[in-house]
Amino acid sequence: MIPLISPPINNVFELVTTTPTNMVDIATKFEHSVQKKTHNILLVDDDPLVEIVIRAMLAEHNFNIDFAPSAIEAMLMVSQGNYDIILMDIVMPEFTGTDAMLKLKKHINPASTKIIAHTANKDGVSDSEYLNLGFDSVLLKPVKQSVLIEMVKSLLT
């Protein structure tokens, strides 16, 4: 416990050495939590239910998740911010996730931003075809939480 009246402190060394250890521990924990890198994920899907599910699946991990309900909005968001991962729905109005990915690839650094095809209906398109088109990975809907987390973590390393 800190006494209400303390002797005068003559230098910084005295201040540091008289600080209670629990205060040092608290400061250290705060510093480590601030230094943690937060990864930015952009979820692009025209179904708001997908947003709710994906956010819930990733809630306990240290990610900032932005949501774009269309490919056009996704392109605007990418032009204004940096994302580590873009989870791109394939079947969307206006234009497809594949078209959006091809446009985005011209404006991002592919070494630092990975784009995952996220689709329920592959229409005979294999994973390797999505990869050949330029996607970094493929997730089938409905995605399992463990598969999503494993894929995100593997693309971030």
N, C-alpha and C positions, 0 to 999 in steps of 0.2 A: 504494500500500500504506500502511496506517495504521501509524505508528510505535508500538512497544510502550510507550514513555514519551513522553508528549506534554506540552507546556507547560500550565500551568493556564489554564483558560478563565474569563475575568472577566465575560462577559455572554453573553446569548443570541445576539446578533449574531455574536460570535466563533464560537460553536458552529455556527451555520448556515453561516458562511463557511468553516469548516474541515471541514465534512462532505464526504466524497468525492462527486464528481458521480455515480458509479454508484449510491450509496445514495439520492441524490435521485431519480434515474431510477427506481429500484425502488419508492420510496415513491409517486411520481407514478403509475406503472402500477398499483399496488395501489389507490390512491384512485380511479382511473378505473374499474377493474373493479368496485369496490364500488358505485359510483354508477350502473352500468348498471341499467336497469329490467328486471326479470324479469317476464314476463307469465305469468299463471296460466291454464291450460287444464284443463277438466274433460271427460274422455272418458267418455261413457255408452254402454255396449254390453254385451249379455249374452254376447258371444263373447270369451273371453280372448285368442284369437289376434289379434283386431283390436287389442287393447291393445298386444300385442308389435309388430305391424306399424307402428302409428301412432307409438309411442315411438321405434322405429328411424328412421322417416322424419323425425322432428323432433329427433333426438338432438343434432345439431350446432348447433342454435339455442338461444337463451337462454330456454327456457320451463320452467316448473314444470308437470308434467303429473300430474293426479290421475285415478284411474280409479274409476268407479262401475259395478258390474255390473247395476244395475237403476235404473229411474226413481225408485223410492222412496228408494234410497240416494243418488241424485243430489240429490234435494230436500233431504235431510238435510245433505249436504255443502255445498250452496249456502247453506243457512241458517246454516252455521258459518264460511263463508269467502267471499272475493271472487274471482270468476273473470272474466277478460277475454273468454274464449270458452268456450262449451259446445258440444261436438261430440256431437250427440244422435242415437243410433240410432232409427229409426222403429218397426221391428217388434221388440217386446220382450214378455216375459211380464208379467203384472199389468196394466199399461196401456201404451198406445202412447207413443212419443216425442212425438207431437203433443199428446196429453193432458198429458204432463209439461211440455212447453214452455209450454202455456197456463197451467198452474198456476205455473210458475216466473216467467213474465212479470209476475205480480201481486206478486212479492216481490223483483224485481231492478230495477236502473236500466238501462233499455234503451239508454241512451246509452253506458254503460260496459261492459255485458255483451252480447255477441252470441251468438246461438244458431244453429248450423248444423245443418240436417237432413242426416243421414248414412244413406243407405239403398241397398240392393241392388235392391229390388223397389219400383218406383214405382206399380205397379198402375194405370196409366193416369193417375196424378196428375202434372201438369206442374210444372216449376220455379216458374212464376208462381203456381200454386195453393198451393204450400208457402210462398211469400213472402206471399201473401194471408192465409194462416193465422196468420202472425206470425213465421216464421223469417226470419233475416237473410240466409241463403244456403243453397244445396243442394250437397251432394257425393254423387256416385254411387260405390258400392262396385263393384269395387275401385278405390280412388282412386290416382291417380298422385302420386308425391311432389312433383313440381313444381307440380301443380295445388293440392295441399293447402297447401304453403308459400306460394304466391302468394295464395291465398284468406285464409289466416290473417293474413299481413302486410297485405293490403288492408283487412281488418276492424279491424286494430289502429291504422290511421292515421286 
